[in-house]
Amino acid sequence: MAEELKAHITGVVFQIAAKPGDRVAAGDAVIILESMKMEIPVEAPRAGAVKAIKVHEGQTVQEGDVVAVLE
């Protein structure tokens, strides 16, 4: 079942830590956001495979925006 990963803070996509097809464990960083000079990871809530990345590095995202999809 697909699960959307959402930004929990407004910021800039600093780094994409996983690409589509990568397997991740619960707690692994998928996207790293930067806000006010702090790096905030968007972590996988469970183990699975990254289905899609919905953002690119340097993009500004708002709280609640979908940044990735986990299978």
Residue frames relative to the residue before (quaternion, step in Angstrom):
aa qw qx qy qz dx dy dz
M 1.0000 0.0000 0.0000 0.0000 0.00 0.00 0.00
A 0.4138 -0.7243 0.4991 0.2346 3.57 -0.79 1.03
E 0.0822 -0.7828 0.6166 0.0170 3.53 -1.10 0.79
E 0.3477 -0.7462 0.5339 0.1929 3.56 -0.84 1.02
L 0.2258 -0.7308 0.6279 0.1440 3.55 -1.06 0.83
K 0.1303 -0.8242 0.5506 0.0227 3.56 -0.70 1.11
A 0.5424 -0.5859 0.4930 0.3457 3.52 -1.23 0.60
H 0.2225 -0.7849 0.5630 0.1320 3.59 -0.86 0.90
I 0.7452 0.2192 -0.1750 0.6050 3.56 1.31 0.29
T 0.4714 -0.6259 0.5270 0.3290 3.58 -1.18 0.49
G 0.2992 0.7532 -0.5404 0.2261 3.57 -0.83 0.96
V 0.5536 -0.5762 0.4842 0.3564 3.51 -1.35 -0.32
V 0.4719 -0.6422 0.5162 0.3138 3.57 -1.04 0.79
F 0.2229 -0.8042 0.5447 0.0822 3.56 -0.41 1.29
Q 0.8006 -0.0875 0.1054 0.5833 3.57 0.92 -0.94
I 0.2654 -0.6997 0.6369 0.1855 3.53 -1.18 0.69
A 0.2190 -0.8397 0.4916 0.0721 3.55 -0.33 1.32
A 0.7731 0.1852 -0.1160 0.5955 3.61 1.22 -0.33
K 0.2439 -0.7642 0.5791 0.1453 3.56 -1.13 0.62
P 0.6773 -0.4723 0.3419 0.4487 3.60 -1.19 0.33
G 0.7489 0.3425 -0.2937 0.4854 3.53 -0.94 1.00
D 0.5632 0.5963 -0.3921 0.4166 3.61 1.19 -0.41
R 0.3489 -0.6890 0.5941 0.2250 3.55 -1.15 0.74
V 0.0645 -0.7914 0.6076 0.0176 3.57 -0.98 0.87
A 0.3581 -0.6956 0.5783 0.2315 3.54 -1.26 0.51
A 0.6516 -0.4777 0.3938 0.4384 3.57 -1.25 0.30
G 0.7946 0.2871 -0.2292 0.4834 3.57 -0.85 1.00
D 0.5142 0.6273 -0.4301 0.3963 3.60 1.25 -0.14
A 0.4548 -0.6604 0.5237 0.2878 3.57 -1.08 0.75
V 0.1985 -0.7683 0.5999 0.1022 3.56 -0.92 0.96
I 0.7670 0.0515 0.0127 0.6395 3.55 1.04 -0.94
I 0.1658 -0.7572 0.6191 0.1263 3.57 -1.09 0.66
L 0.1943 -0.7796 0.5907 0.0741 3.53 -0.76 1.15
E 0.2094 -0.7438 0.6173 0.1479 3.55 -1.23 0.53
S 0.1173 0.7689 -0.6186 0.1111 3.52 -0.89 1.01
M 0.8426 -0.0311 -0.0201 0.5373 3.57 -0.78 1.07
K 0.6893 -0.5155 0.2533 0.4415 3.59 0.96 1.01
M 0.5982 0.5180 -0.3788 0.4799 3.59 1.23 0.36
E 0.3144 -0.7247 0.5816 0.1942 3.57 -1.12 0.72
I 0.0590 -0.8047 0.5902 -0.0244 3.55 -0.70 1.15
P 0.2723 -0.7876 0.5267 0.1677 3.62 -0.52 1.10
V 0.2564 -0.6657 0.6696 0.2069 3.52 -1.29 0.58
E 0.1522 -0.8468 0.5092 0.0233 3.55 -0.32 1.31
A 0.5424 -0.5843 0.4932 0.3480 3.53 -1.25 0.55
P 0.3789 -0.7440 0.5008 0.2282 3.63 -0.77 0.95
R 0.7814 0.0760 -0.0266 0.6189 3.57 1.29 -0.38
A 0.6151 -0.5171 0.4243 0.4174 3.56 -1.29 0.14
G 0.3038 0.7408 -0.5629 0.2051 3.55 -1.12 0.66
A 0.5199 -0.5975 0.4975 0.3539 3.52 -1.31 -0.34
V 0.4635 -0.6478 0.5227 0.3038 3.55 -1.08 0.73
K 0.2553 -0.7820 0.5546 0.1256 3.58 -0.66 1.13
A 0.8033 -0.0938 0.1097 0.5779 3.59 0.92 -0.92
I 0.2330 -0.6994 0.6551 0.1656 3.51 -1.30 0.59
K 0.2341 -0.8293 0.5008 0.0812 3.57 -0.61 1.16
V 0.7168 0.3817 -0.2255 0.5382 3.61 1.29 0.03
H 0.2470 -0.7325 0.6004 0.2046 3.56 -1.33 0.05
E 0.6397 -0.5320 0.3821 0.4023 3.56 -1.21 0.53
G 0.7649 0.3257 -0.2761 0.4823 3.54 -0.98 0.95
Q 0.5540 0.6171 -0.3848 0.4051 3.58 1.26 -0.26
T 0.3527 -0.7017 0.5762 0.2262 3.56 -1.08 0.76
V 0.0802 -0.7889 0.6089 0.0214 3.56 -0.92 0.96
Q 0.3608 -0.7088 0.5681 0.2117 3.51 -1.24 0.57
E 0.6390 -0.5025 0.4064 0.4172 3.55 -1.21 0.46
G 0.7879 0.2974 -0.2382 0.4837 3.59 -0.84 1.01
D 0.5029 0.6403 -0.4349 0.3846 3.61 1.25 -0.18
V 0.4368 -0.6594 0.5415 0.2851 3.58 -1.07 0.74
V 0.1458 -0.8131 0.5615 0.0485 3.59 -0.73 1.11
A 0.7994 -0.0115 0.0325 0.5998 3.59 1.17 -0.55
V 0.2502 -0.7334 0.6087 0.1703 3.53 -1.33 0.32
L 0.1922 -0.7792 0.5929 0.0656 3.54 -0.91 1.03
E 0.2907 -0.7438 0.5762 0.1737 3.58 -1.04 0.85
